[in-house]
């Protein structure tokens, strides 16, 4: 384990807070040739899992159907920490990040999908989250559940 990972680990509480407040994350799936495919996504952290939604067809869904292994990351940069002497090699960054390994699957149960879509609405459009979701929209939306097998968080300040 690298030095900073040993000395600058985020606590479980700080990891949870970062996942709850971050607006976007990067989801890495595997293409059929084994190369990574990284997609920026909106997500919600709920019940110790990551959930995302989108169109019911596409490359990331094809990749998940073929190989459920994923990587997911969230990164929040606060500011640059400039070297007092102006040395660009000694510039650093104040940040927090989370890296997740896990497996992904589509949520099929209509009630569970509706519940997750409601959580996503609460996060991104709280002003309209109390409105009823149309059943055809819930049915026609893909909901991805990422089950976490490993999670680490790191910071520097």
N, CA and C atoms as a LAMMPS dump frame, in Angstrom:
ITEM: TIMESTEP
0
ITEM: NUMBER OF ATOMS
471
ITEM: BOX BOUNDS ff ff ff
-5.0000000000000000e+02 5.0000000000000000e+02
-5.0000000000000000e+02 5.0000000000000000e+02
-5.0000000000000000e+02 5.0000000000000000e+02
ITEM: ATOMS id mol type element x y z
1 1 1 N 0.849 -1.175 0
2 1 2 C 0 0 0
3 1 3 C 0.895 1.239 0
4 2 1 N 0.558 2.189 -0.863
5 2 2 C 1.358 3.399 -0.942
6 2 3 C 1.294 4.189 0.359
7 3 1 N 2.313 5.001 0.585
8 3 2 C 2.449 5.739 1.834
9 3 3 C 1.21 6.573 2.156
10 4 1 N 0.718 7.354 1.187
11 4 2 C -0.434 8.217 1.456
12 4 3 C -1.688 7.417 1.78
13 5 1 N -1.813 6.231 1.191
14 5 2 C -2.994 5.423 1.497
15 5 3 C -2.944 4.971 2.951
16 6 1 N -1.756 4.738 3.457
17 6 2 C -1.605 4.331 4.851
18 6 3 C -1.852 5.504 5.8
19 7 1 N -1.405 6.69 5.427
20 7 2 C -1.441 7.829 6.342
21 7 3 C -2.633 8.756 6.127
22 8 1 N -3.324 8.643 5.006
23 8 2 C -4.401 9.573 4.679
24 8 3 C -5.682 8.844 4.265
25 9 1 N -6.021 7.804 4.985
26 9 2 C -7.247 7.066 4.688
27 9 3 C -8.462 7.829 5.19
28 10 1 N -9.491 7.861 4.356
29 10 2 C -10.763 8.416 4.81
30 10 3 C -11.442 7.406 5.726
31 11 1 N -12.076 7.898 6.75
32 11 2 C -12.859 7.027 7.632
33 11 3 C -14.102 6.548 6.887
34 12 1 N -14.76 5.532 7.414
35 12 2 C -16.01 5.051 6.815
36 12 3 C -17.035 6.175 6.743
37 13 1 N -17.105 6.99 7.769
38 13 2 C -18.05 8.108 7.797
39 13 3 C -17.731 9.123 6.699
40 14 1 N -16.448 9.458 6.518
41 14 2 C -16.043 10.416 5.479
42 14 3 C -16.29 9.843 4.085
43 15 1 N -16.079 8.538 3.916
44 15 2 C -16.384 7.888 2.632
45 15 3 C -17.869 8.022 2.339
46 16 1 N -18.703 7.719 3.321
47 16 2 C -20.151 7.819 3.145
48 16 3 C -20.552 9.243 2.786
49 17 1 N -19.998 10.226 3.495
50 17 2 C -20.336 11.628 3.23
51 17 3 C -19.949 12.042 1.812
52 18 1 N -18.77 11.617 1.364
53 18 2 C -18.338 11.955 0.005
54 18 3 C -19.259 11.321 -1.027
55 19 1 N -19.62 10.055 -0.834
56 19 2 C -20.515 9.386 -1.771
57 19 3 C -21.907 10.018 -1.775
58 20 1 N -22.36 10.495 -0.645
59 20 2 C -23.692 11.104 -0.574
60 20 3 C -23.732 12.499 -1.194
61 21 1 N -22.641 13.252 -1.13
62 21 2 C -22.691 14.624 -1.646
63 21 3 C -22.179 14.755 -3.088
64 22 1 N -21.399 13.801 -3.556
65 22 2 C -20.846 13.91 -4.91
66 22 3 C -21.945 13.794 -5.954
67 23 1 N -21.833 14.612 -6.976
68 23 2 C -22.84 14.647 -8.026
69 23 3 C -22.555 13.67 -9.159
70 24 1 N -21.292 13.365 -9.394
71 24 2 C -20.932 12.455 -10.484
72 24 3 C -19.84 11.494 -10.04
73 25 1 N -19.798 10.377 -10.705
74 25 2 C -18.748 9.393 -10.496
75 25 3 C -18.362 8.815 -11.842
76 26 1 N -17.32 8.012 -11.852
77 26 2 C -16.864 7.353 -13.081
78 26 3 C -17.012 5.849 -12.912
79 27 1 N -17.771 5.245 -13.82
80 27 2 C -18.02 3.805 -13.807
81 27 3 C -17.174 3.155 -14.884
82 28 1 N -16.341 2.199 -14.494
83 28 2 C -15.504 1.464 -15.435
84 28 3 C -16.059 0.048 -15.606
85 29 1 N -16.36 -0.299 -16.847
86 29 2 C -16.768 -1.65 -17.197
87 29 3 C -15.719 -2.206 -18.144
88 30 1 N -15.874 -3.483 -18.516
89 30 2 C -14.902 -4.114 -19.407
90 30 3 C -15.518 -4.382 -20.768
91 31 1 N -14.848 -3.888 -21.818
92 31 2 C -15.251 -4.197 -23.182
93 31 3 C -14.997 -5.675 -23.474
94 32 1 N -15.535 -6.164 -24.571
95 32 2 C -15.386 -7.582 -24.923
96 32 3 C -13.924 -7.972 -25.132
97 33 1 N -13.073 -7.005 -25.498
98 33 2 C -11.649 -7.311 -25.683
99 33 3 C -10.844 -7.117 -24.397
100 34 1 N -11.534 -6.824 -23.288
101 34 2 C -10.863 -6.682 -21.997
102 34 3 C -10.389 -5.277 -21.684
103 35 1 N -10.538 -4.342 -22.607
104 35 2 C -10.124 -2.972 -22.335
105 35 3 C -11.18 -2.274 -21.492
106 36 1 N -10.771 -1.296 -20.681
107 36 2 C -11.738 -0.597 -19.841
108 36 3 C -12.572 0.392 -20.648
109 37 1 N -13.795 0.57 -20.203
110 37 2 C -14.715 1.552 -20.765
111 37 3 C -15.239 2.364 -19.586
112 38 1 N -14.886 3.643 -19.537
113 38 2 C -15.22 4.486 -18.387
114 38 3 C -16.299 5.484 -18.789
115 39 1 N -17.351 5.534 -17.966
116 39 2 C -18.497 6.388 -18.232
117 39 3 C -18.764 7.286 -17.032
118 40 1 N -18.892 8.602 -17.238
119 40 2 C -19.329 9.459 -16.135
120 40 3 C -20.815 9.226 -15.895
121 41 1 N -21.198 9.095 -14.628
122 41 2 C -22.603 8.821 -14.311
123 41 3 C -23.066 9.642 -13.118
124 42 1 N -24.373 9.877 -13.069
125 42 2 C -25.035 10.341 -11.861
126 42 3 C -25.368 9.09 -11.064
127 43 1 N -25.378 9.2 -9.755
128 43 2 C -25.568 8.008 -8.933
129 43 3 C -26.128 8.389 -7.58
130 44 1 N -26.566 7.381 -6.872
131 44 2 C -26.962 7.557 -5.48
132 44 3 C -26.341 6.412 -4.68
133 45 1 N -25.859 6.746 -3.488
134 45 2 C -25.334 5.757 -2.547
135 45 3 C -26.463 5.447 -1.578
136 46 1 N -26.897 4.189 -1.579
137 46 2 C -28.08 3.816 -0.814
138 46 3 C -27.961 2.349 -0.426
139 47 1 N -28.223 2.044 0.832
140 47 2 C -28.153 0.667 1.34
141 47 3 C -26.8 0.02 1.034
142 48 1 N -25.731 0.773 1.25
143 48 2 C -24.358 0.295 1.046
144 48 3 C -24.094 -0.192 -0.37
145 49 1 N -24.767 0.403 -1.333
146 49 2 C -24.551 0.088 -2.739
147 49 3 C -24.62 1.382 -3.539
148 50 1 N -24.14 1.329 -4.758
149 50 2 C -24.234 2.452 -5.693
150 50 3 C -25.319 2.107 -6.701
151 51 1 N -26.18 3.067 -6.989
152 51 2 C -27.237 2.878 -7.978
153 51 3 C -27.144 3.98 -9.021
154 52 1 N -27.352 3.599 -10.274
155 52 2 C -27.362 4.548 -11.383
156 52 3 C -28.535 4.197 -12.29
157 53 1 N -28.894 5.132 -13.134
158 53 2 C -30.003 4.872 -14.053
159 53 3 C -29.654 5.408 -15.444
160 54 1 N -30.398 4.953 -16.421
161 54 2 C -30.162 5.438 -17.771
162 54 3 C -31.031 4.712 -18.777
163 55 1 N -30.658 4.865 -20.025
164 55 2 C -31.371 4.2 -21.105
165 55 3 C -31.228 2.691 -20.976
166 56 1 N -32.206 1.943 -21.467
167 56 2 C -32.173 0.48 -21.31
168 56 3 C -31.233 -0.237 -22.28
169 57 1 N -30.548 0.485 -23.135
170 57 2 C -29.583 -0.123 -24.057
171 57 3 C -28.334 0.746 -24.098
172 58 1 N -27.207 0.119 -24.354
173 58 2 C -25.975 0.877 -24.489
174 58 3 C -24.764 0.035 -24.158
175 59 1 N -23.605 0.596 -24.447
176 59 2 C -22.342 -0.122 -24.292
177 59 3 C -22.083 -0.551 -22.846
178 60 1 N -22.331 0.34 -21.876
179 60 2 C -22.046 -0.048 -20.485
180 60 3 C -22.944 -1.194 -20.043
181 61 1 N -24.211 -1.199 -20.49
182 61 2 C -25.11 -2.306 -20.138
183 61 3 C -24.696 -3.595 -20.837
184 62 1 N -24.258 -3.493 -22.085
185 62 2 C -23.743 -4.678 -22.784
186 62 3 C -22.531 -5.242 -22.045
187 63 1 N -21.649 -4.343 -21.613
188 63 2 C -20.45 -4.777 -20.887
189 63 3 C -20.818 -5.443 -19.567
190 64 1 N -21.758 -4.873 -18.829
191 64 2 C -22.172 -5.447 -17.543
192 64 3 C -22.81 -6.808 -17.744
193 65 1 N -23.604 -6.965 -18.8
194 65 2 C -24.25 -8.251 -19.073
195 65 3 C -23.206 -9.331 -19.367
196 66 1 N -22.11 -8.929 -20.003
197 66 2 C -21.062 -9.88 -20.374
198 66 3 C -20.114 -10.172 -19.201
199 67 1 N -19.813 -9.142 -18.411
200 67 2 C -18.863 -9.278 -17.299
201 67 3 C -19.278 -8.277 -16.225
202 68 1 N -19.744 -8.763 -15.101
203 68 2 C -20.321 -7.887 -14.078
204 68 3 C -19.282 -7.128 -13.251
205 69 1 N -18.005 -7.425 -13.419
206 69 2 C -16.973 -6.74 -12.625
207 69 3 C -16.851 -5.273 -13.054
208 70 1 N -16.814 -4.387 -12.058
209 70 2 C -16.715 -2.953 -12.345
210 70 3 C -15.723 -2.284 -11.402
211 71 1 N -15.357 -1.08 -11.779
212 71 2 C -14.651 -0.148 -10.913
213 71 3 C -15.457 1.137 -10.893
214 72 1 N -15.421 1.838 -9.79
215 72 2 C -16.171 3.085 -9.668
216 72 3 C -15.336 4.036 -8.83
217 73 1 N -15.306 5.308 -9.227
218 73 2 C -14.548 6.277 -8.437
219 73 3 C -15.275 7.613 -8.378
220 74 1 N -15.017 8.297 -7.27
221 74 2 C -15.508 9.645 -7.035
222 74 3 C -14.314 10.45 -6.546
223 75 1 N -14.191 11.673 -7.044
224 75 2 C -13.052 12.514 -6.693
225 75 3 C -13.541 13.942 -6.518
226 76 1 N -13.134 14.562 -5.441
227 76 2 C -13.498 15.945 -5.178
228 76 3 C -12.233 16.738 -4.876
229 77 1 N -11.888 17.636 -5.773
230 77 2 C -10.723 18.497 -5.571
231 77 3 C -11.176 19.79 -4.901
232 78 1 N -10.497 20.159 -3.813
233 78 2 C -10.818 21.39 -3.113
234 78 3 C -9.993 22.549 -3.674
235 79 1 N -8.67 22.366 -3.692
236 79 2 C -7.81 23.436 -4.207
237 79 3 C -6.394 22.917 -4.393
238 80 1 N -5.608 23.697 -5.14
239 80 2 C -4.186 23.412 -5.282
240 80 3 C -3.455 23.949 -4.061
241 81 1 N -2.445 23.223 -3.623
242 81 2 C -1.586 23.652 -2.521
243 81 3 C -0.236 23.993 -3.143
244 82 1 N -0.03 25.261 -3.421
245 82 2 C 1.166 25.704 -4.138
246 82 3 C 2.383 25.742 -3.229
247 83 1 N 3.515 25.391 -3.802
248 83 2 C 4.783 25.47 -3.082
249 83 3 C 5.128 26.938 -2.838
250 84 1 N 5.507 27.301 -1.592
251 84 2 C 5.824 28.711 -1.302
252 84 3 C 6.949 29.27 -2.166
253 85 1 N 7.859 28.391 -2.636
254 85 2 C 8.975 28.842 -3.462
255 85 3 C 8.628 28.799 -4.949
256 86 1 N 7.422 28.403 -5.291
257 86 2 C 6.993 28.393 -6.687
258 86 3 C 7.451 27.196 -7.483
259 87 1 N 7.962 26.159 -6.827
260 87 2 C 8.425 24.967 -7.531
261 87 3 C 7.203 24.154 -7.98
262 88 1 N 6.981 24.021 -9.286
263 88 2 C 5.792 23.299 -9.752
264 88 3 C 5.812 21.818 -9.372
265 89 1 N 6.987 21.242 -9.172
266 89 2 C 7.073 19.831 -8.788
267 89 3 C 6.618 19.595 -7.35
268 90 1 N 6.559 20.655 -6.546
269 90 2 C 6.134 20.527 -5.161
270 90 3 C 4.703 21.047 -4.938
271 91 1 N 3.974 21.245 -6.01
272 91 2 C 2.567 21.61 -5.904
273 91 3 C 1.781 20.358 -5.546
274 92 1 N 0.788 20.507 -4.698
275 92 2 C -0.023 19.379 -4.281
276 92 3 C -1.491 19.747 -4.43
277 93 1 N -2.37 18.836 -4.065
278 93 2 C -3.808 19.052 -4.188
279 93 3 C -4.505 18.657 -2.899
280 94 1 N -5.402 19.511 -2.443
281 94 2 C -6.275 19.156 -1.331
282 94 3 C -7.492 18.471 -1.946
283 95 1 N -7.745 17.21 -1.564
284 95 2 C -8.805 16.431 -2.206
285 95 3 C -9.312 15.331 -1.292
286 96 1 N -10.41 14.715 -1.733
287 96 2 C -10.919 13.465 -1.17
288 96 3 C -11.317 12.586 -2.347
289 97 1 N -11.085 11.283 -2.217
290 97 2 C -11.476 10.367 -3.282
291 97 3 C -11.9 9.024 -2.693
292 98 1 N -12.735 8.337 -3.459
293 98 2 C -13.19 6.998 -3.106
294 98 3 C -13.029 6.13 -4.336
295 99 1 N -12.511 4.934 -4.136
296 99 2 C -12.383 3.949 -5.211
297 99 3 C -13.097 2.682 -4.762
298 100 1 N -13.944 2.176 -5.654
299 100 2 C -14.756 1.002 -5.355
300 100 3 C -14.508 -0.071 -6.404
301 101 1 N -14.403 -1.307 -5.95
302 101 2 C -14.461 -2.481 -6.822
303 101 3 C -15.736 -3.213 -6.461
304 102 1 N -16.352 -3.807 -7.464
305 102 2 C -17.586 -4.516 -7.176
306 102 3 C -18.142 -5.215 -8.384
307 103 1 N -19.401 -5.567 -8.274
308 103 2 C -20.115 -6.196 -9.379
309 103 3 C -21.396 -5.416 -9.624
310 104 1 N -21.809 -5.402 -10.877
311 104 2 C -23 -4.652 -11.259
312 104 3 C -24.046 -5.593 -11.838
313 105 1 N -25.285 -5.218 -11.642
314 105 2 C -26.397 -5.973 -12.211
315 105 3 C -27.548 -5.019 -12.433
316 106 1 N -28.451 -5.41 -13.317
317 106 2 C -29.656 -4.619 -13.524
318 106 3 C -30.691 -4.986 -12.482
319 107 1 N -31.384 -3.99 -11.986
320 107 2 C -32.49 -4.2 -11.067
321 107 3 C -33.724 -4.473 -11.917
322 108 1 N -34.366 -5.612 -11.684
323 108 2 C -35.526 -6.007 -12.483
324 108 3 C -36.859 -5.725 -11.797
325 109 1 N -36.903 -5.836 -10.483
326 109 2 C -38.149 -5.667 -9.755
327 109 3 C -38.659 -4.23 -9.913
328 110 1 N -39.877 -4.079 -10.4
329 110 2 C -40.447 -2.762 -10.697
330 110 3 C -40.571 -1.888 -9.457
331 111 1 N -40.918 -2.476 -8.322
332 111 2 C -41.032 -1.696 -7.087
333 111 3 C -39.668 -1.217 -6.605
334 112 1 N -38.678 -2.092 -6.697
335 112 2 C -37.321 -1.713 -6.301
336 112 3 C -36.779 -0.623 -7.233
337 113 1 N -37.029 -0.765 -8.544
338 113 2 C -36.603 0.258 -9.5
339 113 3 C -37.242 1.603 -9.157
340 114 1 N -38.543 1.583 -8.878
341 114 2 C -39.23 2.82 -8.529
342 114 3 C -38.657 3.462 -7.283
343 115 1 N -38.329 2.65 -6.29
344 115 2 C -37.737 3.152 -5.053
345 115 3 C -36.381 3.807 -5.322
346 116 1 N -35.56 3.159 -6.128
347 116 2 C -34.232 3.709 -6.444
348 116 3 C -34.372 4.988 -7.261
349 117 1 N -35.248 4.996 -8.244
350 117 2 C -35.448 6.202 -9.05
351 117 3 C -35.947 7.36 -8.184
352 118 1 N -36.739 7.054 -7.185
353 118 2 C -37.201 8.068 -6.235
354 118 3 C -36.003 8.637 -5.456
355 119 1 N -35.091 7.774 -5.025
356 119 2 C -33.887 8.221 -4.307
357 119 3 C -33.023 9.105 -5.206
358 120 1 N -32.91 8.731 -6.478
359 120 2 C -32.137 9.544 -7.425
360 120 3 C -32.808 10.904 -7.601
361 121 1 N -34.133 10.912 -7.72
362 121 2 C -34.867 12.182 -7.838
363 121 3 C -34.669 13.047 -6.599
364 122 1 N -34.69 12.444 -5.413
365 122 2 C -34.479 13.196 -4.178
366 122 3 C -33.104 13.869 -4.163
367 123 1 N -32.106 13.194 -4.724
368 123 2 C -30.75 13.747 -4.743
369 123 3 C -30.602 14.861 -5.767
370 124 1 N -31.091 14.645 -6.981
371 124 2 C -30.819 15.571 -8.08
372 124 3 C -31.93 16.585 -8.344
373 125 1 N -33.162 16.24 -8.044
374 125 2 C -34.275 17.174 -8.273
375 125 3 C -35.206 17.159 -7.061
376 126 1 N -34.695 17.578 -5.905
377 126 2 C -35.495 17.501 -4.684
378 126 3 C -36.804 18.298 -4.767
379 127 1 N -36.833 19.334 -5.584
380 127 2 C -38.043 20.155 -5.714
381 127 3 C -39.198 19.389 -6.364
382 128 1 N -38.89 18.317 -7.099
383 128 2 C -39.959 17.548 -7.747
384 128 3 C -40.006 16.093 -7.285
385 129 1 N -39.251 15.767 -6.248
386 129 2 C -39.136 14.374 -5.794
387 129 3 C -40.43 13.814 -5.223
388 130 1 N -41.353 14.682 -4.825
389 130 2 C -42.611 14.18 -4.254
390 130 3 C -43.617 13.756 -5.327
391 131 1 N -43.333 14.075 -6.576
392 131 2 C -44.244 13.704 -7.657
393 131 3 C -44.173 12.201 -7.927
394 132 1 N -45.293 11.645 -8.304
395 132 2 C -45.382 10.218 -8.623
396 132 3 C -44.635 9.936 -9.93
397 133 1 N -43.847 8.857 -9.944
398 133 2 C -43.136 8.472 -11.164
399 133 3 C -44.074 7.66 -12.056
400 134 1 N -44.18 8.025 -13.332
401 134 2 C -45.037 7.254 -14.24
402 134 3 C -44.528 5.813 -14.375
403 135 1 N -45.417 4.848 -14.317
404 135 2 C -45.056 3.43 -14.37
405 135 3 C -44.299 3.101 -15.651
406 136 1 N -44.735 3.668 -16.79
407 136 2 C -44.039 3.375 -18.052
408 136 3 C -42.61 3.909 -18.047
409 137 1 N -42.362 5.029 -17.334
410 137 2 C -41.011 5.555 -17.218
411 137 3 C -40.152 4.635 -16.351
412 138 1 N -40.71 4.152 -15.265
413 138 2 C -39.977 3.231 -14.386
414 138 3 C -39.642 1.949 -15.152
415 139 1 N -40.62 1.412 -15.865
416 139 2 C -40.394 0.186 -16.648
417 139 3 C -39.334 0.39 -17.721
418 140 1 N -39.318 1.562 -18.345
419 140 2 C -38.423 1.817 -19.467
420 140 3 C -37.054 2.35 -19.105
421 141 1 N -36.776 2.458 -17.828
422 141 2 C -35.479 2.971 -17.378
423 141 3 C -34.642 1.828 -16.82
424 142 1 N -33.392 1.778 -17.231
425 142 2 C -32.473 0.787 -16.666
426 142 3 C -31.949 1.32 -15.334
427 143 1 N -31.966 0.484 -14.321
428 143 2 C -31.392 0.82 -13.016
429 143 3 C -30.292 -0.194 -12.735
430 144 1 N -29.104 0.318 -12.525
431 144 2 C -27.924 -0.509 -12.259
432 144 3 C -27.636 -0.479 -10.767
433 145 1 N -27.432 -1.653 -10.193
434 145 2 C -27.003 -1.765 -8.802
435 145 3 C -25.568 -2.242 -8.78
436 146 1 N -24.728 -1.512 -8.07
437 146 2 C -23.324 -1.889 -7.896
438 146 3 C -23.145 -2.365 -6.462
439 147 1 N -22.873 -3.651 -6.335
440 147 2 C -22.584 -4.225 -5.02
441 147 3 C -21.094 -4.084 -4.765
442 148 1 N -20.757 -3.492 -3.639
443 148 2 C -19.374 -3.152 -3.312
444 148 3 C -18.666 -4.355 -2.7
445 149 1 N -17.527 -4.728 -3.298
446 149 2 C -16.7 -5.784 -2.716
447 149 3 C -15.468 -5.2 -2.009
448 150 1 N -15.029 -4.027 -2.474
449 150 2 C -13.909 -3.348 -1.821
450 150 3 C -14.102 -1.848 -1.981
451 151 1 N -13.83 -1.113 -0.911
452 151 2 C -13.962 0.336 -0.957
453 151 3 C -12.816 0.954 -0.163
454 152 1 N -12.171 1.945 -0.759
455 152 2 C -11.124 2.688 -0.07
456 152 3 C -11.352 4.179 -0.308
457 153 1 N -10.912 4.97 0.633
458 153 2 C -11.003 6.413 0.509
459 153 3 C -9.694 7.036 0.942
460 154 1 N -9.348 8.139 0.271
461 154 2 C -8.096 8.793 0.545
462 154 3 C -8.318 10.309 0.521
463 155 1 N -7.491 11.025 1.276
464 155 2 C -7.569 12.492 1.293
465 155 3 C -6.165 13.066 1.403
466 156 1 N -6.069 14.317 1.094
467 156 2 C -4.865 15.089 1.381
468 156 3 C -5.312 16.51 1.659
469 157 1 N -4.723 17.104 2.68
470 157 2 C -5.079 18.493 2.996
471 157 3 C -3.887 19.275 3.491
